Amino acid sequence: MGDDRVKAEASQVLGLFQVLPRLVVFDLDYTLWPFYCECRSKHEMPSLYPHAKGIIHALKDKGVDVAIASRSPTPDIAKAFLKKLGLEDIFVAKEIFSSWTHKTEHFERIKRRTGMLYNSMLFFDDEYRNIETVSNMGVTSIYVDNGVNLGALRTGLTKFASNAAGGKRK
């Protein structure tokens, strides 16, 4: 399925929900792309999971901001890959740094930078420890097993709408 088809389908999925997150935050390694940055050279041409780019563009078209929260120890490689993929300017925040905090510091910085409450955010990551920690901050968090895809987007939006209806605020 090409980027345009994924984008169209993601737009349809987004249209099913009355309440959308203001910000969707993605991990990088094994969430947007199928590798660890530190195992690559910034001279290589990276690739994304098949649905990633279409989902990101559909979110932006619907007025939903996107951000990055990555614990990569090689932010220079991650940023070079985002640039090669034509995604360097699409994110309102790019918090890419090594940390032992399971991304709490990343989200504190994202909140400061964007002014958005945690309960207005949706987060995708491939590590349960990050999902658990960030969920405890009030962010709707979704575990992805094999990269972000349309099914994960649907699951995330459903959980976000349910949390919003419950009135969680942080």
C-alpha positions in Angstrom: 0.0 0.0 0.0 1.6 3.3 -1.1 1.9 6.5 1.0 -1.1 8.2 -0.7 -3.4 5.2 -0.2 -2.3 4.9 3.5 -2.8 8.6 3.9 -6.3 8.4 2.4 -7.2 5.5 4.7 -5.7 7.2 7.7 -7.8 10.3 6.9 -10.9 8.1 6.8 -10.0 6.6 10.2 -9.4 10.1 11.7 -12.8 11.2 10.3 -14.6 8.5 12.4 -13.6 10.3 15.7 -15.2 13.4 17.1 -12.3 14.0 19.5 -8.8 13.9 18.2 -5.5 14.3 20.1 -3.8 17.7 19.7 -0.5 16.0 19.4 0.7 12.6 18.4 4.1 11.6 19.5 6.2 8.8 17.9 9.2 6.9 19.0 11.7 6.3 16.2 13.5 3.0 16.4 11.1 0.0 15.7 8.1 2.4 15.7 8.6 4.7 12.7 11.5 2.7 11.2 12.6 -1.0 11.4 16.1 -0.6 13.0 18.1 1.1 15.7 19.8 4.3 14.6 23.0 3.4 16.5 23.5 0.3 14.3 23.4 2.4 11.1 25.6 5.0 9.4 24.1 8.4 8.7 25.3 7.9 5.1 22.8 5.1 4.5 19.3 5.7 3.1 16.8 4.8 5.7 13.3 3.4 5.2 10.1 3.8 7.2 7.5 1.2 8.1 5.0 1.0 5.2 2.2 3.0 6.9 4.3 5.5 8.8 4.6 8.4 6.3 0.9 8.2 5.2 -0.2 8.3 8.8 2.0 11.3 9.7 0.7 13.3 6.7 -2.9 12.4 7.4 -2.5 13.7 11.0 -1.0 16.9 9.8 -3.8 17.4 7.2 -6.4 17.0 10.0 -4.6 19.7 12.0 -3.0 17.3 14.5 0.6 18.1 15.4 3.2 15.4 15.5 6.4 15.1 17.6 9.3 12.7 18.3 10.3 11.2 21.6 13.4 8.9 21.2 16.0 7.6 23.6 18.4 7.1 20.7 22.1 7.5 21.8 22.8 8.8 18.2 20.6 11.9 17.7 22.8 13.0 14.8 22.0 9.8 12.8 18.3 10.1 13.7 18.1 13.7 12.5 20.0 12.9 9.3 17.5 10.1 8.6 14.5 12.4 9.2 16.0 14.9 6.8 16.7 12.2 4.1 13.1 11.0 4.5 11.8 14.6 4.0 10.3 14.7 7.5 12.7 17.0 9.4 10.4 20.0 9.4 7.0 18.2 10.0 7.5 17.7 13.8 6.7 20.4 16.3 9.1 18.9 18.7 12.0 16.4 18.2 13.2 15.2 21.6 16.0 12.8 20.6 18.5 12.0 23.4 19.7 9.1 25.5 18.0 8.8 28.9 17.3 6.4 31.7 13.9 8.1 32.5 11.7 6.0 30.2 10.8 9.2 28.3 9.4 11.3 31.2 12.0 13.9 30.5 11.2 13.8 26.8 7.5 14.4 27.5 8.2 17.2 30.0 10.2 19.0 27.3 7.5 18.4 24.7 4.9 19.8 27.1 7.0 22.9 27.7 7.8 23.4 24.0 4.2 22.9 22.8 2.1 24.0 25.8 -0.1 21.0 25.3 -1.4 19.0 28.3 -0.5 15.4 28.6 -4.1 14.3 28.2 -4.2 15.9 24.8 -1.4 13.7 23.5 -1.3 10.2 21.9 2.0 8.3 22.0 3.2 5.2 20.0 6.3 3.2 21.2 7.6 -0.3 20.9 8.8 -0.6 24.5 6.3 -1.5 27.3 8.4 0.3 29.9 8.0 3.6 28.0 4.3 2.9 27.5 3.7 2.3 31.2 5.7 5.3 32.4 4.3 7.8 29.9 0.7 6.5 30.5 1.2 7.3 34.2 1.9 10.9 33.1 -1.6 11.1 31.6 -0.7 10.5 27.9 -2.7 7.9 26.0 0.0 5.4 25.0 -0.1 2.6 22.5 2.4 -0.3 22.2 3.3 -1.2 18.7 4.8 -4.6 17.9 6.0 -4.2 14.4 5.9 -0.4 13.7 3.1 2.1 13.6 0.3 1.1 11.2 -3.3 1.8 10.5 -4.5 -0.7 13.1 -2.4 0.9 15.8 -3.7 4.3 14.7 -7.3 3.1 15.0 -6.6 1.5 18.4 -4.8 4.7 19.6 -7.7 7.0 18.6 -10.3 4.7 20.2 -8.4 4.7 23.5 -7.8 8.4 23.3 -11.5 9.1 22.7 -12.3 6.8 25.6 -9.8 8.6 27.9 -11.1 12.0 26.8 -14.7 11.0 27.6 -13.4 9.9 31.1 -12.1 13.4 31.7 -8.4 12.6 32.6 -6.5 15.9 33.0 -2.7 16.4 33.6 
